[in-house]
Each structure stands twice: as C-alpha cells, then as structure tokens.
Amino acid sequence: MSVLPIYIYGQSVLRKKARPVRKPGEEISVLASDMIETMRKANGIGLAANQVGELHRVIVVDAGAIEESADIPPIAMINPEVLFEEGTWTIEEGCLSIPDIREEVNRAENIRVRYLDTGFNVQELSAAGLLGRVILHEIDHLNGVLFLDHLGAVKRKLLRGRLNKLERGEVDVDYPIVGNSLPATGTDPR
Ligand code: NI
C-alpha cells in the first residue's frame, strides 16, 4: 500500500465528476487500499478518489475511528449511491483538501446507501450521525461538490481570503499534497 498525495483546494480534479467503476479489478482494489493508507496517514476519517487525483467513483470511510472501535475495519465503497435520507442535523466539517477550515454544515441525519465492495458484491448500509455524514461528504466529492458549497453566501465570502491562500499553495500540513506551487511539506508528487 502506498500513501498518495492529496489534492488541495484549487485543483480542478476536485471539481470534476468521477466516473462509475464498470468492472472489478486489481487497479480499483489497489486504489482503495492506497486511499485507506492515505486517509490514515493524514488522520482523516474519509477520503474520495478525486482527492488523490483519480476520477473513479470510490470512497473510503474509517468507520472504526468514527464509531470509536478498533474492531471495525475501514470501508471502501465503489459506486456508492444514497437510497434514502431522513432528518437533518448540523455539525462542523473539515476536509483534507481544505486544510484548517471548519464550518458548520447541515446534512441528513439518517441515510441508507448502496455500493459495491472491492469484490464487486452489492452491499447496503444504514448509517446515522457521523458515519452517515462522512459518507455524504465523500459522495459529494465524487460529484465535484465540496462542503463549502453547502454554506451560505455570507460565510463563503468571509472564507474567501483563506481559500485564496490555499489556491496559491500556502498550505501547511504534514501529509503529501498536490497544490498550485511546490508542496509546502511532504513529498514531491512527481
Ligand atoms: Ni473532503
């Protein structure tokens, strides 16, 4: 497994729609395990393929960290789709592609999602609270949507200066990144 560099706000891949995975294969399994390794290295609880520069509909979620149980393994979801959403709640979200910015976001409280596992078996999962929230955040990424897009115009305007800095490559994180100038820390993605 390898740690992949994470694409930072301003990179166009974060605004693109990822394509459905058509067939199982080693490429997708390797991508999923690399994404799990990358998520852990960056201390994240979820990651979408767009964030490592791959436009496949693949997300990973660290369910064990979210549920605070070391016995629950991370989940890789291929072609995830939301079947059902109910309720609404607000909590602060962050994103490994948008370091140091956290804002309150409103999302559904209970969801049911259908996806393929890495063996291409159809799975369904009901998720409430934080687990459901992370899944919705990561599915947004696959559609080129960032948590910032859920904020009101006033909040977005207040963040403009900090987002401009990220776009210029002024980023200070301890994981490898792809930004607009040379990465501030971490390895050169080439
Ligand atoms: Ni994110």
Boltz pocket constraint, residues with backbone or C-beta under 6 A from the ligand:
constraints:
  - pocket:
      binder: B
      contacts: [[A, 46], [A, 94], [A, 95], [A, 96], [A, 97], [A, 137], [A, 141]]
      max_distance: 6.0
